[in-house]
Amino acid sequence: MRGGHLADRRALITGAGSGLGAAIAGVFAREGARLVLVDRNDTGLTQVAGKLGDAVSHTICADLSDASVCDKIVQEAVATFGGLDILVNNAAILHFALSPDVTPEMWDKTLAVNLSAPFHLIRSALPHLLAACGNVVNIASSGAIIGTAYTTAYSTAKAGLIHMTKCLAMEYARQPIRINAVAPGAMRTNIGTDLSIPDAADRDLMARYSGLRPAVDPIEVAELVAFVASPRGSAVHGACLSVDGGVTAG
Ligand SMILES: NC(=O)c1ccc[n+]([C@@H]2O[C@H](COP(=O)([O-])OP(=O)(O)OC[C@H]3O[C@@H](n4cnc5c(N)ncnc54)[C@H](O)[C@@H]3O)[C@@H](O)[C@H]2O)c1
């Protein structure tokens, strides 16, 4: 028996090969969880798993933009653990673009990874999470709460993720499962590394929602995700909790 607030909880975390997903995996491991980690980036996955040692039971390199992999991922996690207590939908992609430049392919891929994959993973995981009185944490964004220019596909998908969280929370209100979202503000992670801001973008406009405070540390978000996923969060259901330094306050 491992100690901690997530002692021996069995968790499936997507996008765990870098940034916030890696931070969530680290905090979950410290709190005693057993982990199956998913990412399309095999190198990142291997590095994170190497750091976390025997807390990581299995890694899965998969591209979540393909809906057909979602059920296989859940079945692989359940086969590894013999059940499932926690699903963290963290993987996402982001492009900055003026809306006329958003191609149908960019739109479809963003919605596939950021919105459809979380739903397909939840749908496959539901029977196992219900059996374990488990829970889901969906990683949303401050961009889902306030309108943010040049991220329409990303922010629309994230807003859908928050509403999906609330709809499922109501559908399962009388059953032993909790479904929540956590909405971070800007963090310095790989999602921003290759981002190019369009030349025609209005930077003064973007500064309005860039935050009055420093960027959020992924560890701070991971600590809240671990709280919500643990028995300490037992009254939290259908919520979207912001960790954004106040950027959505007004
Ligand atoms: N960084 C920020 O400023 C910020 C702000 C708000 C919300 N978020 C959210 O935090 C979460 C984590 O992002 P991050 O900032 O750590 O970025 P990140 O790029 O470091 O991590 C995202 C991970 O998801 C993986 N991924 C992306 N597409 C995938 C796919 N198709 N299949 C499998 N894996 C895939 C990437 O390989 C990467 O490891 C995301 O949901 C993001 O929307 C980030």
The ligand as an ORCA input file, in Angstrom:
! r2SCAN-3c Opt
* xyz 0 1
  N       0.211     26.282    -21.308
  C      -0.821     27.109    -21.175
  O      -0.670     28.348    -21.208
  C      -2.205     26.553    -20.921
  C      -3.231     27.417    -20.497
  C      -4.493     26.898    -20.261
  C      -4.737     25.554    -20.428
  N      -3.727     24.740    -20.835
  C      -4.030     23.328    -21.010
  O      -3.128     22.528    -20.277
  C      -3.084     21.227    -20.889
  C      -1.651     20.769    -21.029
  O      -0.993     21.607    -21.954
  P       0.505     22.103    -21.708
  O       0.456     23.549    -21.508
  O       1.152     21.238    -20.690
  O       1.137     21.863    -23.158
  P       2.165     20.756    -23.668
  O       2.225     20.939    -25.143
  O       3.425     20.846    -22.895
  O       1.441     19.395    -23.296
  C       0.414     18.852    -24.087
  C       0.744     17.380    -24.289
  O      -0.331     16.807    -25.055
  C       0.263     15.967    -26.033
  N      -0.618     15.864    -27.198
  C      -0.990     16.871    -28.028
  N      -1.738     16.371    -29.018
  C      -1.849     15.034    -28.805
  C      -2.482     13.986    -29.507
  N      -3.131     14.199    -30.657
  N      -2.403     12.730    -29.000
  C      -1.709     12.482    -27.861
  N      -1.078     13.445    -27.158
  C      -1.141     14.702    -27.637
  C       1.571     16.658    -26.416
  O       2.487     15.754    -27.031
  C       2.047     17.175    -25.081
  O       2.889     16.253    -24.413
  C      -3.839     21.354    -22.206
  O      -5.140     20.846    -22.052
  C      -3.890     22.849    -22.430
  O      -4.972     23.246    -23.232
  C      -2.466     25.193    -21.089
*
